[in-house]
Amino acid sequence: SASSPWAENVTLHISTNDGRIARMRELDAPVIPAQGQLTFSPGANHLMLTGLYSPLVAGDTVPVSLRFRSAGDITVMLKVLPLGERPVARHDH
């Protein structure tokens, strides 16, 4: 699961394209194998923050806690980018 002090709810979704139809559905509990990874990217796996307590502004840094069944809680800091800007690929631990 996921949570953030900036929103009432944080859910994990996946977007897919079925021909010319874009679909999005919530993922309950994705299985990530040991030493595996789950990649987040626009148009694929993503976190959805709903019930925001204030609008997100480009440059904000939003804390999100990810809860893993075996690994416990891990807090990540997500940077809000200007609309249309894509993140630069990075791999941090």
PDB file of N, CA, C and O in Angstrom:
ATOM      1  N   SER A   1       0.850  -1.182   0.000  1.00  0.00           N
ATOM      2  CA  SER A   1       0.000   0.000   0.000  1.00  0.00           C
ATOM      3  C   SER A   1       0.889   1.236   0.000  1.00  0.00           C
ATOM      4  O   SER A   1       2.113   1.141   0.095  1.00  0.00           O
ATOM      5  N   ALA A   2       0.255   2.386  -0.108  1.00  0.00           N
ATOM      6  CA  ALA A   2       0.992   3.648  -0.115  1.00  0.00           C
ATOM      7  C   ALA A   2       0.162   4.713   0.586  1.00  0.00           C
ATOM      8  O   ALA A   2      -1.066   4.634   0.634  1.00  0.00           O
ATOM      9  N   SER A   3       0.856   5.712   1.130  1.00  0.00           N
ATOM     10  CA  SER A   3       0.167   6.834   1.771  1.00  0.00           C
ATOM     11  C   SER A   3       1.048   8.072   1.672  1.00  0.00           C
ATOM     12  O   SER A   3       2.251   7.983   1.426  1.00  0.00           O
ATOM     13  N   SER A   4       0.423   9.226   1.870  1.00  0.00           N
ATOM     14  CA  SER A   4       1.154  10.489   1.842  1.00  0.00           C
ATOM     15  C   SER A   4       0.426  11.494   2.725  1.00  0.00           C
ATOM     16  O   SER A   4      -0.804  11.522   2.744  1.00  0.00           O
ATOM     17  N   PRO A   5       1.168  12.314   3.451  1.00  0.00           N
ATOM     18  CA  PRO A   5       0.511  13.353   4.232  1.00  0.00           C
ATOM     19  C   PRO A   5      -0.109  14.448   3.354  1.00  0.00           C
ATOM     20  O   PRO A   5      -0.779  15.344   3.868  1.00  0.00           O
ATOM     21  N   TRP A   6       0.107  14.380   2.048  1.00  0.00           N
ATOM     22  CA  TRP A   6      -0.429  15.373   1.127  1.00  0.00           C
ATOM     23  C   TRP A   6      -1.784  14.985   0.547  1.00  0.00           C
ATOM     24  O   TRP A   6      -2.426  15.799  -0.118  1.00  0.00           O
ATOM     25  N   ALA A   7      -2.237  13.725   0.795  1.00  0.00           N
ATOM     26  CA  ALA A   7      -3.468  13.265   0.154  1.00  0.00           C
ATOM     27  C   ALA A   7      -4.224  12.297   1.060  1.00  0.00           C
ATOM     28  O   ALA A   7      -3.637  11.620   1.904  1.00  0.00           O
ATOM     29  N   GLU A   8      -5.534  12.251   0.866  1.00  0.00           N
ATOM     30  CA  GLU A   8      -6.356  11.298   1.612  1.00  0.00           C
ATOM     31  C   GLU A   8      -6.024   9.866   1.222  1.00  0.00           C
ATOM     32  O   GLU A   8      -5.994   8.982   2.079  1.00  0.00           O
ATOM     33  N   ASN A   9      -5.774   9.627  -0.068  1.00  0.00           N
ATOM     34  CA  ASN A   9      -5.513   8.279  -0.564  1.00  0.00           C
ATOM     35  C   ASN A   9      -4.386   8.283  -1.581  1.00  0.00           C
ATOM     36  O   ASN A   9      -4.223   9.231  -2.349  1.00  0.00           O
ATOM     37  N   VAL A  10      -3.604   7.197  -1.574  1.00  0.00           N
ATOM     38  CA  VAL A  10      -2.594   6.957  -2.602  1.00  0.00           C
ATOM     39  C   VAL A  10      -2.807   5.515  -3.066  1.00  0.00           C
ATOM     40  O   VAL A  10      -2.739   4.581  -2.267  1.00  0.00           O
ATOM     41  N   THR A  11      -3.062   5.347  -4.356  1.00  0.00           N
ATOM     42  CA  THR A  11      -3.300   4.014  -4.902  1.00  0.00           C
ATOM     43  C   THR A  11      -2.378   3.767  -6.082  1.00  0.00           C
ATOM     44  O   THR A  11      -1.921   4.697  -6.747  1.00  0.00           O
ATOM     45  N   LEU A  12      -2.119   2.497  -6.324  1.00  0.00           N
ATOM     46  CA  LEU A  12      -1.274   2.082  -7.440  1.00  0.00           C
ATOM     47  C   LEU A  12      -2.171   1.690  -8.600  1.00  0.00           C
ATOM     48  O   LEU A  12      -3.097   0.897  -8.435  1.00  0.00           O
ATOM     49  N   HIS A  13      -1.899   2.245  -9.773  1.00  0.00           N
ATOM     50  CA  HIS A  13      -2.677   1.959 -10.973  1.00  0.00           C
ATOM     51  C   HIS A  13      -1.755   1.531 -12.111  1.00  0.00           C
ATOM     52  O   HIS A  13      -0.556   1.806 -12.105  1.00  0.00           O
ATOM     53  N   ILE A  14      -2.346   0.858 -13.073  1.00  0.00           N
ATOM     54  CA  ILE A  14      -1.630   0.530 -14.302  1.00  0.00           C
ATOM     55  C   ILE A  14      -2.473   1.024 -15.474  1.00  0.00           C
ATOM     56  O   ILE A  14      -3.690   0.844 -15.501  1.00  0.00           O
ATOM     57  N   SER A  15      -1.811   1.644 -16.431  1.00  0.00           N
ATOM     58  CA  SER A  15      -2.470   2.087 -17.667  1.00  0.00           C
ATOM     59  C   SER A  15      -2.037   1.162 -18.788  1.00  0.00           C
ATOM     60  O   SER A  15      -0.865   0.802 -18.892  1.00  0.00           O
ATOM     61  N   THR A  16      -2.989   0.782 -19.625  1.00  0.00           N
ATOM     62  CA  THR A  16      -2.693  -0.058 -20.780  1.00  0.00           C
ATOM     63  C   THR A  16      -3.464   0.477 -21.975  1.00  0.00           C
ATOM     64  O   THR A  16      -4.448   1.200 -21.817  1.00  0.00           O
ATOM     65  N   ASN A  17      -3.019   0.122 -23.156  1.00  0.00           N
ATOM     66  CA  ASN A  17      -3.724   0.466 -24.382  1.00  0.00           C
ATOM     67  C   ASN A  17      -4.235  -0.809 -25.016  1.00  0.00           C
ATOM     68  O   ASN A  17      -3.476  -1.752 -25.239  1.00  0.00           O
ATOM     69  N   ASP A  18      -5.520  -0.832 -25.304  1.00  0.00           N
ATOM     70  CA  ASP A  18      -6.167  -1.959 -25.962  1.00  0.00           C
ATOM     71  C   ASP A  18      -6.620  -1.450 -27.319  1.00  0.00           C
ATOM     72  O   ASP A  18      -7.743  -0.973 -27.482  1.00  0.00           O
ATOM     73  N   GLY A  19      -5.711  -1.564 -28.298  1.00  0.00           N
ATOM     74  CA  GLY A  19      -5.993  -0.952 -29.591  1.00  0.00           C
ATOM     75  C   GLY A  19      -5.942   0.554 -29.443  1.00  0.00           C
ATOM     76  O   GLY A  19      -4.907   1.109 -29.074  1.00  0.00           O
ATOM     77  N   ARG A  20      -7.045   1.218 -29.725  1.00  0.00           N
ATOM     78  CA  ARG A  20      -7.105   2.680 -29.601  1.00  0.00           C
ATOM     79  C   ARG A  20      -7.775   3.114 -28.311  1.00  0.00           C
ATOM     80  O   ARG A  20      -8.064   4.296 -28.129  1.00  0.00           O
ATOM     81  N   ILE A  21      -8.029   2.160 -27.403  1.00  0.00           N
ATOM     82  CA  ILE A  21      -8.705   2.478 -26.149  1.00  0.00           C
ATOM     83  C   ILE A  21      -7.704   2.412 -25.000  1.00  0.00           C
ATOM     84  O   ILE A  21      -7.076   1.378 -24.774  1.00  0.00           O
ATOM     85  N   ALA A  22      -7.559   3.514 -24.282  1.00  0.00           N
ATOM     86  CA  ALA A  22      -6.695   3.550 -23.108  1.00  0.00           C
ATOM     87  C   ALA A  22      -7.512   3.108 -21.895  1.00  0.00           C
ATOM     88  O   ALA A  22      -8.644   3.546 -21.690  1.00  0.00           O
ATOM     89  N   ARG A  23      -6.910   2.233 -21.105  1.00  0.00           N
ATOM     90  CA  ARG A  23      -7.594   1.736 -19.913  1.00  0.00           C
ATOM     91  C   ARG A  23      -6.675   1.919 -18.702  1.00  0.00           C
ATOM     92  O   ARG A  23      -5.451   1.861 -18.812  1.00  0.00           O
ATOM     93  N   MET A  24      -7.304   2.141 -17.546  1.00  0.00           N
ATOM     94  CA  MET A  24      -6.562   2.268 -16.305  1.00  0.00           C
ATOM     95  C   MET A  24      -7.304   1.462 -15.249  1.00  0.00           C
ATOM     96  O   MET A  24      -8.530   1.522 -15.149  1.00  0.00           O
ATOM     97  N   ARG A  25      -6.532   0.696 -14.452  1.00  0.00           N
ATOM     98  CA  ARG A  25      -7.156  -0.046 -13.370  1.00  0.00           C
ATOM     99  C   ARG A  25      -6.236  -0.043 -12.155  1.00  0.00           C
ATOM    100  O   ARG A  25      -5.018   0.083 -12.279  1.00  0.00           O
ATOM    101  N   GLU A  26      -6.839  -0.182 -10.988  1.00  0.00           N
ATOM    102  CA  GLU A  26      -6.076  -0.207  -9.750  1.00  0.00           C
ATOM    103  C   GLU A  26      -5.439  -1.577  -9.572  1.00  0.00           C
ATOM    104  O   GLU A  26      -6.050  -2.603  -9.871  1.00  0.00           O
ATOM    105  N   LEU A  27      -4.209  -1.580  -9.082  1.00  0.00           N
ATOM    106  CA  LEU A  27      -3.511  -2.819  -8.740  1.00  0.00           C
ATOM    107  C   LEU A  27      -3.597  -2.996  -7.226  1.00  0.00           C
ATOM    108  O   LEU A  27      -3.217  -2.097  -6.475  1.00  0.00           O
ATOM    109  N   ASP A  28      -4.087  -4.133  -6.779  1.00  0.00           N
ATOM    110  CA  ASP A  28      -4.248  -4.363  -5.345  1.00  0.00           C
ATOM    111  C   ASP A  28      -2.917  -4.591  -4.642  1.00  0.00           C
ATOM    112  O   ASP A  28      -2.557  -3.838  -3.738  1.00  0.00           O
ATOM    113  N   ALA A  29      -2.192  -5.612  -5.043  1.00  0.00           N
ATOM    114  CA  ALA A  29      -0.932  -5.947  -4.385  1.00  0.00           C
ATOM    115  C   ALA A  29      -0.008  -6.611  -5.396  1.00  0.00           C
ATOM    116  O   ALA A  29       0.040  -7.839  -5.479  1.00  0.00           O
ATOM    117  N   PRO A  30       0.722  -5.813  -6.162  1.00  0.00           N
ATOM    118  CA  PRO A  30       1.609  -6.414  -7.154  1.00  0.00           C
ATOM    119  C   PRO A  30       2.684  -7.260  -6.477  1.00  0.00           C
ATOM    120  O   PRO A  30       3.177  -6.911  -5.404  1.00  0.00           O
ATOM    121  N   VAL A  31       3.037  -8.359  -7.105  1.00  0.00           N
ATOM    122  CA  VAL A  31       4.082  -9.233  -6.586  1.00  0.00           C
ATOM    123  C   VAL A  31       5.417  -8.778  -7.175  1.00  0.00           C
ATOM    124  O   VAL A  31       5.594  -8.729  -8.392  1.00  0.00           O
ATOM    125  N   ILE A  32       6.336  -8.451  -6.294  1.00  0.00           N
ATOM    126  CA  ILE A  32       7.681  -8.054  -6.711  1.00  0.00           C
ATOM    127  C   ILE A  32       8.624  -9.118  -6.160  1.00  0.00           C
ATOM    128  O   ILE A  32       8.797  -9.207  -4.944  1.00  0.00           O
ATOM    129  N   PRO A  33       9.238  -9.928  -7.027  1.00  0.00           N
ATOM    130  CA  PRO A  33      10.113 -10.999  -6.536  1.00  0.00           C
ATOM    131  C   PRO A  33      11.355 -10.434  -5.847  1.00  0.00           C
ATOM    132  O   PRO A  33      11.733  -9.284  -6.070  1.00  0.00           O
ATOM    133  N   ALA A  34      11.982 -11.259  -5.008  1.00  0.00           N
ATOM    134  CA  ALA A  34      13.226 -10.861  -4.343  1.00  0.00           C
ATOM    135  C   ALA A  34      14.216 -10.366  -5.388  1.00  0.00           C
ATOM    136  O   ALA A  34      14.390 -10.991  -6.434  1.00  0.00           O
ATOM    137  N   GLN A  35      14.852  -9.257  -5.103  1.00  0.00           N
ATOM    138  CA  GLN A  35      15.812  -8.609  -5.991  1.00  0.00           C
ATOM    139  C   GLN A  35      15.160  -8.070  -7.261  1.00  0.00           C
ATOM    140  O   GLN A  35      15.862  -7.641  -8.176  1.00  0.00           O
ATOM    141  N   GLY A  36      13.814  -8.085  -7.334  1.00  0.00           N
ATOM    142  CA  GLY A  36      13.099  -7.586  -8.501  1.00  0.00           C
ATOM    143  C   GLY A  36      12.772  -6.112  -8.337  1.00  0.00           C
ATOM    144  O   GLY A  36      13.187  -5.469  -7.373  1.00  0.00           O
ATOM    145  N   GLN A  37      12.031  -5.599  -9.283  1.00  0.00           N
ATOM    146  CA  GLN A  37      11.652  -4.186  -9.234  1.00  0.00           C
ATOM    147  C   GLN A  37      10.302  -3.986  -9.898  1.00  0.00           C
ATOM    148  O   GLN A  37       9.871  -4.788 -10.727  1.00  0.00           O
ATOM    149  N   LEU A  38       9.655  -2.918  -9.525  1.00  0.00           N
ATOM    150  CA  LEU A  38       8.429  -2.471 -10.163  1.00  0.00           C
ATOM    151  C   LEU A  38       8.707  -1.060 -10.653  1.00  0.00           C
ATOM    152  O   LEU A  38       9.007  -0.173  -9.854  1.00  0.00           O
ATOM    153  N   THR A  39       8.610  -0.847 -11.943  1.00  0.00           N
ATOM    154  CA  THR A  39       8.952   0.436 -12.546  1.00  0.00           C
ATOM    155  C   THR A  39       7.698   1.296 -12.684  1.00  0.00           C
ATOM    156  O   THR A  39       6.645   0.817 -13.106  1.00  0.00           O
ATOM    157  N   PHE A  40       7.826   2.566 -12.322  1.00  0.00           N
ATOM    158  CA  PHE A  40       6.761   3.539 -12.488  1.00  0.00           C
ATOM    159  C   PHE A  40       7.121   4.447 -13.653  1.00  0.00           C
ATOM    160  O   PHE A  40       8.248   4.933 -13.743  1.00  0.00           O
ATOM    161  N   SER A  41       6.165   4.675 -14.541  1.00  0.00           N
ATOM    162  CA  SER A  41       6.411   5.561 -15.671  1.00  0.00           C
ATOM    163  C   SER A  41       5.084   6.076 -16.209  1.00  0.00           C
ATOM    164  O   SER A  41       4.050   5.432 -16.031  1.00  0.00           O
ATOM    165  N   PRO A  42       5.106   7.235 -16.868  1.00  0.00           N
ATOM    166  CA  PRO A  42       3.875   7.760 -17.454  1.00  0.00           C
ATOM    167  C   PRO A  42       3.281   6.756 -18.445  1.00  0.00           C
ATOM    168  O   PRO A  42       3.998   6.191 -19.270  1.00  0.00           O
ATOM    169  N   GLY A  43       1.990   6.543 -18.358  1.00  0.00           N
ATOM    170  CA  GLY A  43       1.319   5.633 -19.268  1.00  0.00           C
ATOM    171  C   GLY A  43       1.455   4.174 -18.904  1.00  0.00           C
ATOM    172  O   GLY A  43       1.058   3.308 -19.684  1.00  0.00           O
ATOM    173  N   ALA A  44       2.011   3.873 -17.726  1.00  0.00           N
ATOM    174  CA  ALA A  44       2.164   2.478 -17.284  1.00  0.00           C
ATOM    175  C   ALA A  44       1.815   2.423 -15.790  1.00  0.00           C
ATOM    176  O   ALA A  44       0.763   2.919 -15.386  1.00  0.00           O
ATOM    177  N   ASN A  45       2.686   1.827 -14.969  1.00  0.00           N
ATOM    178  CA  ASN A  45       2.453   1.814 -13.525  1.00  0.00           C
ATOM    179  C   ASN A  45       2.633   3.221 -12.978  1.00  0.00           C
ATOM    180  O   ASN A  45       3.590   3.915 -13.321  1.00  0.00           O
ATOM    181  N   HIS A  46       1.698   3.636 -12.120  1.00  0.00           N
ATOM    182  CA  HIS A  46       1.820   4.960 -11.519  1.00  0.00           C
ATOM    183  C   HIS A  46       1.056   5.015 -10.206  1.00  0.00           C
ATOM    184  O   HIS A  46       0.160   4.208  -9.956  1.00  0.00           O
ATOM    185  N   LEU A  47       1.422   5.975  -9.374  1.00  0.00           N
ATOM    186  CA  LEU A  47       0.700   6.236  -8.137  1.00  0.00           C
ATOM    187  C   LEU A  47      -0.324   7.328  -8.400  1.00  0.00           C
ATOM    188  O   LEU A  47      -0.040   8.298  -9.102  1.00  0.00           O
ATOM    189  N   MET A  48      -1.509   7.169  -7.837  1.00  0.00           N
ATOM    190  CA  MET A  48      -2.546   8.178  -7.971  1.00  0.00           C
ATOM    191  C   MET A  48      -2.855   8.750  -6.591  1.00  0.00           C
ATOM    192  O   MET A  48      -3.273   8.023  -5.690  1.00  0.00           O
ATOM    193  N   LEU A  49      -2.651  10.035  -6.432  1.00  0.00           N
ATOM    194  CA  LEU A  49      -2.978  10.719  -5.192  1.00  0.00           C
ATOM    195  C   LEU A  49      -4.343  11.370  -5.353  1.00  0.00           C
ATOM    196  O   LEU A  49      -4.541  12.183  -6.256  1.00  0.00           O
ATOM    197  N   THR A  50      -5.288  11.018  -4.481  1.00  0.00           N
ATOM    198  CA  THR A  50      -6.627  11.598  -4.535  1.00  0.00           C
ATOM    199  C   THR A  50      -6.940  12.246  -3.197  1.00  0.00           C
ATOM    200  O   THR A  50      -6.399  11.868  -2.157  1.00  0.00           O
ATOM    201  N   GLY A  51      -7.821  13.222  -3.250  1.00  0.00           N
ATOM    202  CA  GLY A  51      -8.161  13.967  -2.044  1.00  0.00           C
ATOM    203  C   GLY A  51      -6.985  14.793  -1.561  1.00  0.00           C
ATOM    204  O   GLY A  51      -6.658  14.794  -0.374  1.00  0.00           O
ATOM    205  N   LEU A  52      -6.346  15.502  -2.499  1.00  0.00           N
ATOM    206  CA  LEU A  52      -5.192  16.333  -2.142  1.00  0.00           C
ATOM    207  C   LEU A  52      -5.600  17.409  -1.138  1.00  0.00           C
ATOM    208  O   LEU A  52      -6.675  17.998  -1.249  1.00  0.00           O
ATOM    209  N   TYR A  53      -4.735  17.657  -0.164  1.00  0.00           N
ATOM    210  CA  TYR A  53      -5.004  18.685   0.836  1.00  0.00           C
ATOM    211  C   TYR A  53      -4.669  20.079   0.324  1.00  0.00           C
ATOM    212  O   TYR A  53      -5.157  21.073   0.862  1.00  0.00           O
ATOM    213  N   SER A  54      -3.837  20.158  -0.715  1.00  0.00           N
ATOM    214  CA  SER A  54      -3.551  21.417  -1.403  1.00  0.00           C
ATOM    215  C   SER A  54      -3.053  21.056  -2.802  1.00  0.00           C
ATOM    216  O   SER A  54      -2.572  19.945  -3.025  1.00  0.00           O
ATOM    217  N   PRO A  55      -3.168  21.998  -3.747  1.00  0.00           N
ATOM    218  CA  PRO A  55      -2.723  21.689  -5.117  1.00  0.00           C
ATOM    219  C   PRO A  55      -1.228  21.400  -5.169  1.00  0.00           C
ATOM    220  O   PRO A  55      -0.444  21.974  -4.412  1.00  0.00           O
ATOM    221  N   LEU A  56      -0.847  20.502  -6.074  1.00  0.00           N
ATOM    222  CA  LEU A  56       0.568  20.229  -6.310  1.00  0.00           C
ATOM    223  C   LEU A  56       1.116  21.311  -7.235  1.00  0.00           C
ATOM    224  O   LEU A  56       0.485  21.670  -8.229  1.00  0.00           O
ATOM    225  N   VAL A  57       2.280  21.818  -6.903  1.00  0.00           N
ATOM    226  CA  VAL A  57       2.909  22.890  -7.672  1.00  0.00           C
ATOM    227  C   VAL A  57       4.273  22.404  -8.138  1.00  0.00           C
ATOM    228  O   VAL A  57       5.008  21.783  -7.371  1.00  0.00           O
ATOM    229  N   ALA A  58       4.614  22.683  -9.389  1.00  0.00           N
ATOM    230  CA  ALA A  58       5.922  22.298  -9.919  1.00  0.00           C
ATOM    231  C   ALA A  58       7.009  22.760  -8.956  1.00  0.00           C
ATOM    232  O   ALA A  58       7.030  23.913  -8.524  1.00  0.00           O
ATOM    233  N   GLY A  59       7.905  21.843  -8.633  1.00  0.00           N
ATOM    234  CA  GLY A  59       8.986  22.139  -7.699  1.00  0.00           C
ATOM    235  C   GLY A  59       8.730  21.582  -6.304  1.00  0.00           C
ATOM    236  O   GLY A  59       9.669  21.424  -5.524  1.00  0.00           O
ATOM    237  N   ASP A  60       7.462  21.280  -5.974  1.00  0.00           N
ATOM    238  CA  ASP A  60       7.153  20.660  -4.682  1.00  0.00           C
ATOM    239  C   ASP A  60       7.831  19.304  -4.577  1.00  0.00           C
ATOM    240  O   ASP A  60       8.069  18.640  -5.586  1.00  0.00           O
ATOM    241  N   THR A  61       8.138  18.902  -3.368  1.00  0.00           N
ATOM    242  CA  THR A  61       8.626  17.558  -3.094  1.00  0.00           C
ATOM    243  C   THR A  61       7.618  16.904  -2.169  1.00  0.00           C
ATOM    244  O   THR A  61       7.364  17.392  -1.068  1.00  0.00           O
ATOM    245  N   VAL A  62       7.045  15.797  -2.619  1.00  0.00           N
ATOM    246  CA  VAL A  62       5.958  15.134  -1.911  1.00  0.00           C
ATOM    247  C   VAL A  62       6.451  13.817  -1.308  1.00  0.00           C
ATOM    248  O   VAL A  62       6.936  12.952  -2.037  1.00  0.00           O
ATOM    249  N   PRO A  63       6.333  13.654   0.019  1.00  0.00           N
ATOM    250  CA  PRO A  63       6.716  12.383   0.622  1.00  0.00           C
ATOM    251  C   PRO A  63       5.621  11.341   0.409  1.00  0.00           C
ATOM    252  O   PRO A  63       4.437  11.626   0.588  1.00  0.00           O
ATOM    253  N   VAL A  64       6.025  10.135   0.027  1.00  0.00           N
ATOM    254  CA  VAL A  64       5.099   9.014  -0.133  1.00  0.00           C
ATOM    255  C   VAL A  64       5.704   7.818   0.582  1.00  0.00           C
ATOM    256  O   VAL A  64       6.859   7.465   0.346  1.00  0.00           O
ATOM    257  N   SER A  65       4.924   7.195   1.456  1.00  0.00           N
ATOM    258  CA  SER A  65       5.362   5.991   2.151  1.00  0.00           C
ATOM    259  C   SER A  65       4.822   4.775   1.414  1.00  0.00           C
ATOM    260  O   SER A  65       3.616   4.651   1.201  1.00  0.00           O
ATOM    261  N   LEU A  66       5.718   3.885   1.029  1.00  0.00           N
ATOM    262  CA  LEU A  66       5.352   2.633   0.379  1.00  0.00           C
ATOM    263  C   LEU A  66       5.447   1.527   1.415  1.00  0.00           C
ATOM    264  O   LEU A  66       6.468   1.399   2.091  1.00  0.00           O
ATOM    265  N   ARG A  67       4.407   0.735   1.547  1.00  0.00           N
ATOM    266  CA  ARG A  67       4.389  -0.349   2.532  1.00  0.00           C
ATOM    267  C   ARG A  67       4.520  -1.688   1.811  1.00  0.00           C
ATOM    268  O   ARG A  67       3.716  -2.029   0.944  1.00  0.00           O
ATOM    269  N   PHE A  68       5.549  -2.431   2.190  1.00  0.00           N
ATOM    270  CA  PHE A  68       5.809  -3.740   1.616  1.00  0.00           C
ATOM    271  C   PHE A  68       5.533  -4.815   2.663  1.00  0.00           C
ATOM    272  O   PHE A  68       5.827  -4.632   3.845  1.00  0.00           O
ATOM    273  N   ARG A  69       4.978  -5.916   2.229  1.00  0.00           N
ATOM    274  CA  ARG A  69       4.622  -7.003   3.147  1.00  0.00           C
ATOM    275  C   ARG A  69       5.840  -7.489   3.931  1.00  0.00           C
ATOM    276  O   ARG A  69       5.754  -7.676   5.145  1.00  0.00           O
ATOM    277  N   SER A  70       6.957  -7.692   3.264  1.00  0.00           N
ATOM    278  CA  SER A  70       8.142  -8.227   3.944  1.00  0.00           C
ATOM    279  C   SER A  70       9.149  -7.156   4.349  1.00  0.00           C
ATOM    280  O   SER A  70       9.815  -7.292   5.375  1.00  0.00           O
ATOM    281  N   ALA A  71       9.264  -6.104   3.563  1.00  0.00           N
ATOM    282  CA  ALA A  71      10.296  -5.087   3.805  1.00  0.00           C
ATOM    283  C   ALA A  71       9.828  -3.948   4.706  1.00  0.00           C
ATOM    284  O   ALA A  71      10.642  -3.131   5.138  1.00  0.00           O
ATOM    285  N   GLY A  72       8.530  -3.881   4.997  1.00  0.00           N
ATOM    286  CA  GLY A  72       8.026  -2.797   5.832  1.00  0.00           C
ATOM    287  C   GLY A  72       7.832  -1.516   5.037  1.00  0.00           C
ATOM    288  O   GLY A  72       7.625  -1.550   3.824  1.00  0.00           O
ATOM    289  N   ASP A  73       7.900  -0.378   5.737  1.00  0.00           N
ATOM    290  CA  ASP A  73       7.655   0.929   5.121  1.00  0.00           C
ATOM    291  C   ASP A  73       8.943   1.562   4.617  1.00  0.00           C
ATOM    292  O   ASP A  73       9.983   1.512   5.273  1.00  0.00           O
ATOM    293  N   ILE A  74       8.845   2.158   3.433  1.00  0.00           N
ATOM    294  CA  ILE A  74       9.950   2.920   2.851  1.00  0.00           C
ATOM    295  C   ILE A  74       9.363   4.242   2.365  1.00  0.00           C
ATOM    296  O   ILE A  74       8.396   4.250   1.604  1.00  0.00           O
ATOM    297  N   THR A  75       9.941   5.351   2.799  1.00  0.00           N
ATOM    298  CA  THR A  75       9.462   6.657   2.365  1.00  0.00           C
ATOM    299  C   THR A  75      10.331   7.166   1.226  1.00  0.00           C
ATOM    300  O   THR A  75      11.559   7.169   1.314  1.00  0.00           O
ATOM    301  N   VAL A  76       9.674   7.595   0.158  1.00  0.00           N
ATOM    302  CA  VAL A  76      10.366   8.179  -0.988  1.00  0.00           C
ATOM    303  C   VAL A  76       9.890   9.615  -1.148  1.00  0.00           C
ATOM    304  O   VAL A  76       8.780   9.964  -0.746  1.00  0.00           O
ATOM    305  N   MET A  77      10.736  10.435  -1.735  1.00  0.00           N
ATOM    306  CA  MET A  77      10.385  11.830  -1.993  1.00  0.00           C
ATOM    307  C   MET A  77      10.193  11.990  -3.497  1.00  0.00           C
ATOM    308  O   MET A  77      11.099  11.711  -4.282  1.00  0.00           O
ATOM    309  N   LEU A  78       9.006  12.441  -3.888  1.00  0.00           N
ATOM    310  CA  LEU A  78       8.676  12.602  -5.302  1.00  0.00           C
ATOM    311  C   LEU A  78       8.650  14.077  -5.657  1.00  0.00           C
ATOM    312  O   LEU A  78       7.989  14.870  -4.987  1.00  0.00           O
ATOM    313  N   LYS A  79       9.366  14.447  -6.707  1.00  0.00           N
ATOM    314  CA  LYS A  79       9.420  15.832  -7.153  1.00  0.00           C
ATOM    315  C   LYS A  79       8.300  16.084  -8.158  1.00  0.00           C
ATOM    316  O   LYS A  79       8.126  15.323  -9.109  1.00  0.00           O
ATOM    317  N   VAL A  80       7.547  17.151  -7.941  1.00  0.00           N
ATOM    318  CA  VAL A  80       6.476  17.534  -8.869  1.00  0.00           C
ATOM    319  C   VAL A  80       7.104  18.298 -10.031  1.00  0.00           C
ATOM    320  O   VAL A  80       7.758  19.323  -9.837  1.00  0.00           O
ATOM    321  N   LEU A  81       6.895  17.780 -11.241  1.00  0.00           N
ATOM    322  CA  LEU A  81       7.443  18.395 -12.452  1.00  0.00           C
ATOM    323  C   LEU A  81       6.388  19.256 -13.125  1.00  0.00           C
ATOM    324  O   LEU A  81       5.193  19.046 -12.919  1.00  0.00           O
ATOM    325  N   PRO A  82       6.814  20.223 -13.927  1.00  0.00           N
ATOM    326  CA  PRO A  82       5.845  20.995 -14.708  1.00  0.00           C
ATOM    327  C   PRO A  82       5.061  20.075 -15.639  1.00  0.00           C
ATOM    328  O   PRO A  82       5.593  19.073 -16.116  1.00  0.00           O
ATOM    329  N   LEU A  83       3.823  20.404 -15.894  1.00  0.00           N
ATOM    330  CA  LEU A  83       2.970  19.601 -16.758  1.00  0.00           C
ATOM    331  C   LEU A  83       3.656  19.351 -18.100  1.00  0.00           C
ATOM    332  O   LEU A  83       4.120  20.288 -18.750  1.00  0.00           O
ATOM    333  N   GLY A  84       3.717  18.089 -18.510  1.00  0.00           N
ATOM    334  CA  GLY A  84       4.325  17.722 -19.788  1.00  0.00           C
ATOM    335  C   GLY A  84       5.797  17.390 -19.708  1.00  0.00           C
ATOM    336  O   GLY A  84       6.334  16.787 -20.638  1.00  0.00           O
ATOM    337  N   GLU A  85       6.477  17.763 -18.623  1.00  0.00           N
ATOM    338  CA  GLU A  85       7.901  17.452 -18.495  1.00  0.00           C
ATOM    339  C   GLU A  85       8.068  16.008 -18.044  1.00  0.00           C
ATOM    340  O   GLU A  85       7.346  15.539 -17.164  1.00  0.00           O
ATOM    341  N   ARG A  86       9.023  15.303 -18.650  1.00  0.00           N
ATOM    342  CA  ARG A  86       9.285  13.911 -18.301  1.00  0.00           C
ATOM    343  C   ARG A  86      10.473  13.840 -17.351  1.00  0.00           C
ATOM    344  O   ARG A  86      11.421  14.615 -17.474  1.00  0.00           O
ATOM    345  N   PRO A  87      10.420  12.911 -16.406  1.00  0.00           N
ATOM    346  CA  PRO A  87      11.563  12.769 -15.484  1.00  0.00           C
ATOM    347  C   PRO A  87      12.790  12.244 -16.193  1.00  0.00           C
ATOM    348  O   PRO A  87      12.677  11.529 -17.189  1.00  0.00           O
ATOM    349  N   VAL A  88      13.960  12.592 -15.692  1.00  0.00           N
ATOM    350  CA  VAL A  88      15.211  12.068 -16.186  1.00  0.00           C
ATOM    351  C   VAL A  88      15.416  10.710 -15.545  1.00  0.00           C
ATOM    352  O   VAL A  88      15.254  10.573 -14.332  1.00  0.00           O
ATOM    353  N   ALA A  89      15.771   9.701 -16.332  1.00  0.00           N
ATOM    354  CA  ALA A  89      15.957   8.342 -15.805  1.00  0.00           C
ATOM    355  C   ALA A  89      17.064   8.334 -14.775  1.00  0.00           C
ATOM    356  O   ALA A  89      18.176   8.794 -15.033  1.00  0.00           O
ATOM    357  N   ARG A  90      16.742   7.797 -13.584  1.00  0.00           N
ATOM    358  CA  ARG A  90      17.699   7.657 -12.489  1.00  0.00           C
ATOM    359  C   ARG A  90      17.440   6.344 -11.793  1.00  0.00           C
ATOM    360  O   ARG A  90      16.358   5.768 -11.903  1.00  0.00           O
ATOM    361  N   HIS A  91      18.435   5.878 -11.081  1.00  0.00           N
ATOM    362  CA  HIS A  91      18.262   4.653 -10.309  1.00  0.00           C
ATOM    363  C   HIS A  91      18.907   4.892  -8.943  1.00  0.00           C
ATOM    364  O   HIS A  91      20.118   4.746  -8.783  1.00  0.00           O
ATOM    365  N   ASP A  92      18.085   5.259  -7.970  1.00  0.00           N
ATOM    366  CA  ASP A  92      18.589   5.536  -6.618  1.00  0.00           C
ATOM    367  C   ASP A  92      18.038   4.500  -5.659  1.00  0.00           C
ATOM    368  O   ASP A  92      16.956   3.953  -5.873  1.00  0.00           O
ATOM    369  N   HIS A  93      18.784   4.235  -4.605  1.00  0.00           N
ATOM    370  CA  HIS A  93      18.308   3.345  -3.540  1.00  0.00           C
ATOM    371  C   HIS A  93      18.254   4.124  -2.260  1.00  0.00           C
ATOM    372  O   HIS A  93      17.880   3.580  -1.221  1.00  0.00           O
TER     373      HIS A  93
END
